[in-house]
C-alpha cells in the first residue's frame, strides 16, 4: 500500500451512502466499540486474576517466569497459525456481505477455515516438538497439552475475527484473543481463572498442571464460539449489510491492516487468501516482536530469578496500560473518517483528548507504582515479589512516554501509514536486541531494564513525531485541557463523527 494514499480514509470517502445513512452507521460503530472495550476490560481482569493466583501458588520464581515465557510463545504461534487470516478474513467477508453475496462470503470463510486448520496443525506440531525438548523434565504429556493449546487458540483466534466479519461484535468481543501473553479471549480466560481457583484450593502447584488447565479452558470455550459462528452464518442469508461494514469491522478489530483487496468476482480462492494474508501476518509478527521481545531476551540472558522479576514487573505494567488501550478503542473508528475528510483540526482535538483521558489514569498508576513499587507487587502477586521493585520502577519510567504520546500508534495505523509505524517499530526492536543482551551480560537485570525502558521511551516519542510529520497534527496529552472539558465536549469527542 502506498503511504500517499491512505487506505482507510479512501474506503470512507468512496462510499456512496447518503449522509444520514453514514451518520446512522457512525452511531452503530460507537455501540460496537463499547462492546470491544468491555470485552478487553473483562479479559484483562481475568488474566490479572489468574496471574495473581499463580504468583502466590508457584513455590519457585522460575516457574512463574516460565509461565509468562511459554504463553508469550503460545500467543505468537497462534498468530502465525492463522497466517494473517484472522485480519484479512474481516475484509474479504465484509466486502462480500456488503455486496449481498452471502454465498460467496460463506465459501470464502470455508476456505479460510481450511487454511487456518492446516496452519494451526503446523504450529501445534512445532510447539509440541519445542516443548518436548525445552521442557523434557515435565514429560511428554506437557508437550502434548501445549500443542493442543496452541491448536485450539489459533482456531479460536480465527473464529473471533470471523464473527467480527459477520458483524457479530458481541460474539467477537467474547472469543477474539489479544496479541499479548496468555490473553486468549474473555470466555476462555474466565474458564481458566475458575479452573485455577479450584486447583489452588485442592491441588499441589505445578507448571504442567497449569498448562493442562489452560488447554482445557480452550476446550470449553472453542465449541461455544463455533456454534455461535454457525448460527451467525445461517442468519446472514438474506440479511442486508451496510456498504461501509468493512470500515466498521476493521475499526473495531483495533487496526486497519492496509489490505489491497480489490473487488473479487466469486469467493476468494485459496491463493488469493494466502497472498493477501501473508503480508498481514508479517505486520502482526513484527509488531508482536517489538512489544514482547524484551521478555524473550530476559529469559535468554538473565539468571532465572532476575528473569522472573523482570517478567513479573513487565506483566504488571501491561495491566496498568489498560486505560490507554480502552480509550484507543473508544475513538479508533473516528480517526480514518476525520482524516479522510481532511478535518484535521477535529482530528487533533480527538487525538489529544483521547491521549489525555487515557494518559491521566495511566500516569497516576505509573507514579503510584514508582513510589510504592514494593507494596504494589506484594499485593498483586505475593510478598516474595517485592524484590522486583527496582525493575518495576525503571520500566515504569519508560512507560511515561506512552502515557504522554498516547494514541500515536493507532493514529498511524488507522490513516494508511502502517509502513511508517512498522519501520519505527523495527528500528526500536533492532536497537533493543543489540543493546539489551550486552547490558544483561555485563551489568545484570537493572542495566537491561534501563535499556528496555529507554528504547520503549524513544520508540513512542518517534511514533508521536511521525504522527505530526505525516498527518500534520499533534497527538500528545495535554492535561491542562481537562480543566476546560465539559460533559458535552467529552460526548462530542468520543462519539463517532458524522460523515460530510
C-alpha positions in Angstrom: 0.0 0.0 0.0 1.3 3.4 -0.9 1.5 5.7 2.1 0.5 8.7 -0.1 -3.0 7.1 -0.4 -4.3 6.1 3.0 -6.3 3.0 2.6 -8.8 3.5 5.5 -9.9 7.1 4.6 -10.3 6.1 1.0 -12.7 3.4 2.0 -14.8 6.1 3.7 -14.7 8.8 1.0 -15.5 6.4 -1.8 -18.8 5.4 -0.2 -22.0 6.5 -1.9 -24.3 6.1 1.0 -26.4 9.2 1.9 -25.1 11.4 4.8 -27.9 10.4 7.0 -27.1 6.7 6.5 -23.5 7.3 7.3 -24.4 9.1 10.5 -26.6 6.2 11.5 -23.7 3.8 10.8 -21.4 6.0 12.8 -23.6 5.7 15.8 -23.6 1.9 15.4 -19.9 1.9 15.4 -19.9 3.6 18.7 -22.0 0.9 20.2 -19.8 -1.8 18.8 -16.7 -0.2 20.1 -18.2 -0.2 23.6 -18.6 -4.0 23.3 -15.0 -4.3 22.2 -13.8 -2.2 25.1 -15.9 -4.2 27.6 -14.5 -7.5 26.2 -10.9 -6.3 26.5 -11.5 -5.0 30.1 -13.1 -8.3 31.2 -10.3 -10.2 29.6 -7.7 -8.0 31.3 -9.3 -8.6 34.7 -9.4 -12.4 34.1 -5.8 -12.5 33.1 -4.7 -10.4 36.1 -6.7 -12.6 38.5 -5.0 -15.7 37.1 -1.6 -14.1 37.4 -2.3 -13.0 41.0 -3.1 -16.6 41.9 -0.1 -18.1 40.1 2.3 -15.6 41.7 1.2 -16.9 45.1 0.8 -20.5 44.1 4.1 -21.3 42.4 6.8 -22.1 45.0 9.7 -21.2 42.7 10.2 -17.9 40.9 11.5 -19.7 37.8 8.1 -21.4 37.3 6.3 -18.1 37.2 8.8 -16.8 34.7 8.4 -19.9 32.6 4.7 -19.5 32.6 5.0 -16.0 31.1 7.5 -17.0 28.5 5.6 -20.1 27.4 2.3 -18.3 26.9 4.1 -15.5 25.2 5.3 -18.1 22.7 1.9 -19.6 22.5 0.4 -16.2 21.6 3.0 -15.7 18.9 2.5 -19.2 17.4 -1.3 -18.7 17.4 -0.8 -15.6 15.3 1.5 -17.4 12.9 -1.0 -20.3 12.7 -3.7 -18.1 11.3 -1.3 -16.9 8.5 -2.8 -13.4 8.9 -6.3 -14.7 8.0 -7.6 -13.5 11.4 -7.4 -10.0 10.0 -7.8 -10.4 6.2 -10.9 -12.5 6.5 -12.7 -9.5 8.0 -12.0 -7.5 4.9 -12.9 -10.3 2.4 -16.1 -11.5 4.1 -17.4 -8.0 5.0 -17.0 -6.8 1.4 -18.9 -9.8 0.0 -21.6 -9.4 2.6 -21.8 -5.7 1.8 -22.5 -6.6 -1.8 -25.2 -9.1 -0.8 -23.0 -12.1 -1.8 -23.7 -14.2 1.2 -22.9 -17.5 -0.6 -19.5 -16.1 -1.8 -18.8 -15.0 1.8 -19.6 -18.4 3.2 -17.4 -20.1 0.6 -14.6 -17.7 1.3 -14.9 -18.4 5.0 -14.8 -22.2 4.5 -11.6 -21.9 2.5 -10.1 -19.6 5.2 -11.1 -22.2 7.9 -9.3 -24.9 5.9 -6.2 -22.9 5.7 -6.3 -21.9 9.3 -6.8 -25.6 10.4 -3.7 -26.5 8.4 -1.7 -23.6 9.8 -2.9 -24.5 13.4 -1.8 -28.1 12.9 1.7 -27.0 11.7 2.3 -24.6 14.6 0.9 -27.1 17.1 3.4 -29.7 15.9 6.2 -27.2 16.1 5.1 -26.2 19.7 5.0 -29.9 20.7 8.5 -30.6 19.4 9.9 -27.4 21.0 8.2 -28.2 24.3 9.4 -31.8 24.3 13.0 -30.6 24.1 12.8 -27.4 26.2 10.7 -28.9 29.0 11.9 -32.5 28.9 11.7 -32.7 32.7 8.0 -32.2 32.6 7.3 -35.2 30.3 5.6 -35.8 27.0 2.1 -35.0 28.5 3.0 -31.4 29.0 4.3 -31.1 25.4 1.0 -32.6 24.2 -1.1 -30.2 26.2 0.9 -27.3 24.9 0.4 -28.5 21.3 -3.3 -28.9 21.9 -3.5 -25.4 23.5 -1.7 -23.8 20.5 -4.0 -25.5 18.0 -7.2 -24.5 19.9 -6.1 -21.0 20.5 -5.2 -20.5 16.8 -8.6 -21.7 15.7 -10.4 -19.6 18.4 -8.5 -16.5 17.3 -9.8 -17.0 13.8 -13.3 -17.7 14.9 -13.4 -14.5 16.9 -12.4 -12.4 13.9 -14.8 -14.4 11.6 -17.6 -13.3 13.9 -16.4 -9.8 13.5 -16.6 -10.2 9.7 -20.2 -11.1 10.1 -20.8 -8.0 12.2 -21.3 -10.1 15.3 -19.3 -7.7 17.5 -20.6 -9.0 20.8 -19.5 -12.6 20.0 -16.2 -11.4 18.6 -15.6 -9.5 21.9 -16.1 -12.7 23.8 -13.9 -15.0 21.8 -11.3 -12.9 20.0 -7.9 -13.1 21.6 -5.4 -10.3 22.2 -1.8 -10.2 21.0 -0.5 -10.1 24.5 0.7 -13.1 26.6 -1.8 -15.5 27.8 -4.9 -13.4 26.9 -7.0 -15.7 24.7 -10.4 -14.2 25.0 -12.8 -13.4 27.8 -14.7 -16.7 27.8 -11.7 -19.0 27.8 -9.7 -16.8 30.2 -12.6 -16.7 32.7 -12.9 -20.5 32.5 -9.1 -20.7 33.1 -9.4 -18.4 36.1 -12.2 -20.6 37.5 -10.1 -23.8 37.0 -7.1 -22.1 38.6 -9.1 -21.2 41.7 -10.3 -24.8 42.0 -6.8 -26.1 41.6 -5.4 -23.6 44.0 -7.8 -25.0 46.7 -7.3 -28.7 46.2 -4.1 -29.4 44.2 -0.3 -29.0 44.5 1.2 -26.3 42.3 3.0 -27.4 39.1 3.6 -25.8 35.7 2.3 -28.9 33.8 -1.0 -28.7 35.7 -1.4 -25.0 34.8 -0.6 -25.7 31.1 -3.2 -28.5 31.1 -5.8 -26.3 32.7 -5.2 -23.6 30.1 -5.7 -26.0 27.3 -8.9 -27.3 29.0 -10.2 -23.8 29.2 -9.9 -23.6 25.4 -11.6 -27.0 25.1 -14.5 -25.4 27.0 -14.7 -22.1 25.0 -14.0 -23.1 21.4 -17.2 -25.2 20.8 -19.2 -22.2 22.1 -17.6 -19.9 19.6 -18.0 -22.4 16.8 -21.7 -22.9 17.5 -22.2 -19.1 17.6 -20.4 -18.7 14.2 -22.6 -21.3 12.6 -25.7 -19.6 13.8 -24.5 -16.2 12.6 -23.7 -17.6 9.2 -27.1 -19.2 9.0 -28.8 -15.9 10.0 -26.8 -14.0 7.4 -28.6 -15.5 4.4 -30.9 -12.8 3.0 -29.7 -10.2 5.5 -28.7 -6.8 4.1 -25.3 -5.5 5.2 -24.2 -1.9 5.1 -21.8 -0.8 2.4 -19.4 0.5 5.0 -19.4 -2.6 7.1 -15.8 -3.3 6.3 -14.7 0.1 7.8 -16.7 -0.5 11.0 -15.4 -4.1 11.3 -11.8 -3.1 10.7 -12.0 -0.2 13.1 -13.5 -2.5 15.8 -10.7 -5.0 15.3 -8.3 -2.4 16.5 -6.3 -1.8 13.3 -6.6 -1.3 9.6 -4.0 -3.5 8.0 -3.9 -1.8 4.6 -5.0 -4.8 2.6 -5.1 -4.2 -1.1 -8.2 -6.3 -1.8 -9.9 -5.2 -5.0 -13.4 -6.4 -5.7 -13.2 -10.2 -6.4 -15.8 -11.9 -8.5 -17.0 -15.0 -6.7 -15.5 -16.3 -3.5 -11.8 -15.7 -2.8 -9.6 -18.5 -3.9 -7.1 -20.2 -1.6 -4.3 -18.5 -3.5 -5.9 -15.0 -3.1 -6.4 -15.6 0.6 -2.9 -16.7 1.3 -1.3 -13.9 -1.0 -3.1 -11.2 0.9 -2.8 -12.7 4.4 1.0 -13.3 4.3 1.7 -9.6 4.3 -0.8 -9.1 7.2 1.0 -11.9 9.1 4.4 -10.2 8.7 2.9 -7.0 10.1 1.4 -8.8 13.1 4.6 -10.7 13.9 6.8 -7.6 13.7 4.5 -5.6 16.0 4.3 -8.5 18.4 8.1 -8.8 18.4 8.5 -5.1 19.0 6.3 -5.2 22.0 7.2 -8.5 23.6 10.8 -9.5 22.7 12.2 -7.9 25.9 10.6 -10.9 27.7 12.5 -13.3 25.5 15.8 -11.5 26.0 15.3 -11.6 29.7 14.7 -15.3 29.6 17.8 -15.9 27.4 20.4 -13.6 29.0 19.4 -13.3 32.7 19.5 -15.8 35.6 16.2 -17.4 36.4 15.5 -15.3 39.5 16.3 -12.0 37.7 14.3 -13.0 34.6 11.3 -13.9 36.8 11.4 -10.4 38.5 11.7 -8.8 35.1 8.8 -10.8 33.7 6.6 -10.1 36.7 7.2 -6.3 36.7 6.6 -6.2 33.0 3.3 -8.1 33.3 2.0 -5.7 35.9 2.8 -2.7 33.6 0.8 -4.3 30.8 -2.2 -4.2 33.1 -1.6 -0.6 34.1 -1.6 0.5 30.4 -5.2 -0.8 30.0 -6.9 2.6 30.4 -5.0 3.9 27.4 -5.9 0.9 25.3 -9.6 1.2 26.2 -9.7 4.9 25.2 -7.9 4.0 22.0 -10.8 1.5 21.2 -13.4 4.2 22.0 -12.1 6.6 19.3 -10.4 4.4 16.8 -13.3 4.3 14.3 -13.3 8.1 14.1 -9.7 8.5 13.0 -9.9 7.4 9.4 -13.2 9.2 8.9 -11.8 12.6 10.1 -8.5 12.2 8.3 -10.2 11.1 5.0 -12.4 14.3 5.1 -9.3 16.5 6.0 -11.0 17.6 9.2 -7.5 17.9 10.7 -8.4 20.4 13.5 -11.1 18.0 14.8 -8.7 15.1 14.4 -6.1 16.8 16.5 -8.7 17.6 19.2 -9.8 13.9 19.2 -6.3 12.5 19.4 -5.1 14.9 22.1 -8.2 14.5 24.2 -8.1 10.7 23.9 -4.4 10.7 24.8 -5.2 12.9 27.8 -8.1 10.8 29.0 -6.2 7.6 28.7 -2.9 9.0 29.8 -4.0 10.6 33.0 -5.0 7.4 34.8 -2.0 5.6 33.3 0.2 8.4 34.6 -1.3 8.2 38.0 -0.8 4.4 38.1 2.8 4.8 36.9 3.6 7.3 39.6 1.9 5.2 42.2 4.0 2.1 41.2 7.2 4.2 41.1 6.6 5.4 44.7 5.1 2.2 46.1 6.6 -0.4 43.8 7.3 -3.0 46.6 3.9 -2.9 48.2 2.1 -2.9 44.8 4.0 -6.1 43.8 3.3 -7.7 47.1 -0.5 -7.0 46.8 -0.6 -8.1 43.2 1.5 -11.3 43.3 2.6 -12.0 46.8 5.2 -10.7 49.2 8.1 -12.6 47.6 7.8 -10.5 44.5 8.6 -7.2 46.3 12.2 -7.8 45.3 11.2 -6.9 41.7 10.5 -3.3 42.8 13.7 -1.7 41.3 12.9 -3.2 37.9 9.3 -2.1 38.1 10.4 1.5 38.9 12.7 1.6 35.9 10.3 0.1 33.4 7.5 2.4 34.7 9.6 5.4 33.9 10.0 4.2 30.3 6.2 3.9 30.0 5.8 7.7 30.7 6.4 8.4 27.0 3.5 6.0 26.2 1.2 7.8 28.6 2.1 11.1 27.1 2.2 10.2 23.4 -1.0 8.3 23.9 -2.8 7.3 20.7 0.1 8.0 18.2 0.5 4.3 17.3 -3.2 3.9 16.4 -3.2 7.2 14.5 -0.6 6.0 12.1 -2.1 2.6 11.5 -5.6 4.0 11.0 -4.6 6.6 8.4 -2.6 4.4 6.0 0.8 4.9 7.4 1.4 1.3 8.6 4.8 1.2 6.9 6.0 4.2 8.9 4.8 2.5 12.1 6.5 -0.7 11.1 9.8 1.0 10.2 9.9 2.7 13.6 9.0 -0.5 15.4 11.6 -2.5 13.5 14.3 0.0 14.3 13.4 0.0 18.0 13.4 -3.8 18.1 16.8 -3.9 16.4 18.3 -1.5 18.9 16.8 -3.4 21.8 18.1 -6.7 20.5 21.6 -5.2 20.2 21.9 -3.4 23.5 19.8 -5.4 25.9 21.9 -8.6 25.8 25.1 -6.6 26.2 23.6 -4.8 29.2 22.3 -8.1 30.8 25.6 -9.9 30.4 27.8 -7.0 31.6 25.8 -5.4 34.3 22.7 -7.6 35.0 19.0 -7.1 35.2 19.0 -3.5 36.3 21.0 -2.4 33.3 18.8 -4.4 31.0 15.7 -2.8 32.4 17.3 0.6 31.8 18.0 -0.3 28.1 14.4 -1.6 27.6 12.9 1.4 29.3 15.0 3.8 27.2 14.2 2.0 23.9 10.5 1.9 24.8 10.5 5.7 25.5 12.4 6.5 22.3 10.0 4.2 20.3 6.9 6.2 21.4 8.5 9.6 21.0 9.4 8.6 17.5 5.8 7.5 16.8 4.5 10.8 18.2 6.8 12.8 16.0 5.8 10.6 12.9 2.2 11.5 13.5 3.0 15.2 13.4 5.1 14.8 10.3 2.8 12.5 8.4 -0.7 13.8 9.4 0.1 17.4 10.3 -1.4 17.1 13.8 -0.2 16.7 17.3 -1.4 13.7 19.3 0.2 14.1 22.8 -1.7 14.5 26.0 -2.3 18.0 27.4 -3.5 17.6 31.0 -4.4 21.3 31.2 -7.2 20.7 28.7 -9.1 18.7 31.3 -9.9 21.9 33.1 -11.9 23.1 30.0 -13.5 19.7 29.4 -17.3 19.8 29.7 -19.6 16.7 29.5 -20.9 18.0 26.2 -17.4 18.3 24.7 -16.5 14.9 26.0 -19.5 13.3 24.4 -18.8 15.0 21.1 -15.1 13.9 21.1 -15.9 10.3 22.0 -18.9 9.9 19.7 -18.5 8.8 16.1 -18.5 12.0 13.9 -21.0 12.0 11.1 -19.5 11.9 7.6 -19.8 15.0 5.4 
